[in-house]
């Protein structure tokens, strides 16, 4: 089973995992270039991923329900809102994501390709992933 690491370890990951485990976060967005750097294929609908905590332990299991690659400026409000991070507008979501990626060393322009994932929680980490795998 592949893994999903939301945010970065040391605070934000715990917060984002908490939102996902509470069912308030059902989407995430990543830079398409990161897939190339990691030589990893895109997720696909129906794929189950182990949600990892700061220590690399399984915190839960999610099932991918949608995958879309599009320019950053074309991410719709519905997706941004589904990220569940408290943004109140698309402009705020864009500014927050640009700032986050800038801190990680990536400049994001309107045309920068991003991967929009939607998912649903299928396991909360209290059971081994083999029990939740299809």
C-alpha positions in Angstrom: 0.0 0.0 0.0 1.4 3.4 -1.0 1.3 6.2 1.5 -0.1 9.7 1.8 1.8 12.3 3.8 -0.3 15.5 4.3 1.8 18.6 4.9 5.2 18.4 6.5 6.1 16.7 9.8 6.3 18.8 13.0 2.9 20.3 13.5 1.0 20.9 10.3 0.9 17.1 9.5 -0.8 16.4 12.8 -3.3 19.1 12.2 -4.1 18.0 8.6 -4.3 14.3 9.7 -6.7 15.3 12.5 -9.0 17.0 9.9 -8.9 14.0 7.7 -9.6 11.6 10.5 -12.5 13.8 11.6 -13.9 13.7 8.1 -13.5 17.4 7.6 -10.7 17.1 5.1 -11.6 15.1 2.0 -9.2 16.7 -0.5 -5.6 17.7 -0.9 -3.4 19.4 -3.5 0.1 18.6 -4.5 2.6 19.9 -7.0 2.8 17.8 -10.1 6.5 18.3 -10.3 6.9 16.4 -7.0 5.6 13.3 -8.6 8.4 13.5 -11.3 11.0 14.2 -8.6 9.9 11.1 -6.7 9.4 9.0 -9.9 6.0 8.1 -8.6 2.8 7.6 -10.6 -0.4 9.5 -9.8 -2.9 8.0 -7.5 -6.1 6.5 -9.0 -9.7 6.3 -8.0 -10.2 3.3 -5.7 -6.6 3.2 -4.6 -6.2 3.0 -0.8 -3.3 4.9 0.8 -2.0 4.7 4.4 -2.1 8.1 6.0 1.2 8.6 7.8 1.8 10.6 11.0 5.0 12.5 11.9 6.8 9.3 12.9 5.9 7.5 9.7 3.3 5.3 11.4 -0.1 4.7 9.9 -2.7 7.1 11.3 -5.5 6.0 9.0 -6.4 4.7 5.6 -8.0 6.8 2.8 -9.5 5.7 -0.5 -8.9 8.0 -3.5 -12.2 9.1 -5.1 -10.9 11.5 -7.7 -7.6 12.7 -9.3 -7.4 15.8 -11.4 -4.3 17.6 -12.8 -4.8 21.2 -13.7 -3.1 24.6 -13.6 -3.0 26.1 -10.1 -5.2 29.1 -11.1 -8.0 26.6 -12.2 -8.4 24.8 -8.9 -12.1 25.4 -8.1 -13.5 26.6 -4.8 -15.3 23.2 -4.2 -11.9 21.5 -4.1 -10.3 24.2 -2.0 -13.2 24.1 0.5 -13.0 20.3 0.7 -9.4 20.6 2.0 -11.1 21.6 5.2 -8.4 23.9 6.4 -10.6 26.9 7.2 -10.0 29.0 4.1 -13.0 31.3 3.5 -12.2 32.2 -0.1 -10.4 30.9 -3.1 -8.0 33.8 -2.9 -7.1 32.9 0.7 -6.6 29.3 -0.2 -4.3 30.2 -3.1 -2.3 32.6 -1.0 -1.9 30.0 1.8 -0.8 27.3 -0.6 1.6 29.5 -2.5 3.1 30.5 0.8 3.4 26.9 2.0 5.1 25.8 -1.2 7.4 28.9 -1.2 8.6 27.9 2.3 9.5 24.5 0.8 11.4 26.1 -2.1 8.9 25.9 -4.9 7.5 29.0 -6.6 3.9 28.5 -7.8 2.6 30.5 -10.7 -1.0 30.5 -12.1 0.1 28.0 -14.8 1.9 25.6 -12.4 0.4 22.1 -12.7 -1.1 20.7 -9.5 -2.6 17.4 -8.6 -6.0 17.6 -6.9 -6.9 14.5 -4.9 -10.2 13.8 -3.3 -10.6 10.9 -0.8 -12.7 9.3 1.8 -11.6 7.9 5.1 -11.9 4.1 5.3 -9.8 3.3 8.4 -8.8 5.3 11.4 -5.5 3.7 12.2 -6.9 1.5 15.0 -6.8 -1.6 12.7 -3.9 -2.9 10.6 -3.9 -1.7 7.0 -4.2 -5.3 5.8 -7.7 -5.4 7.3 -8.7 -2.3 5.3 -7.0 -3.2 2.0 -9.2 -4.2 -0.9 
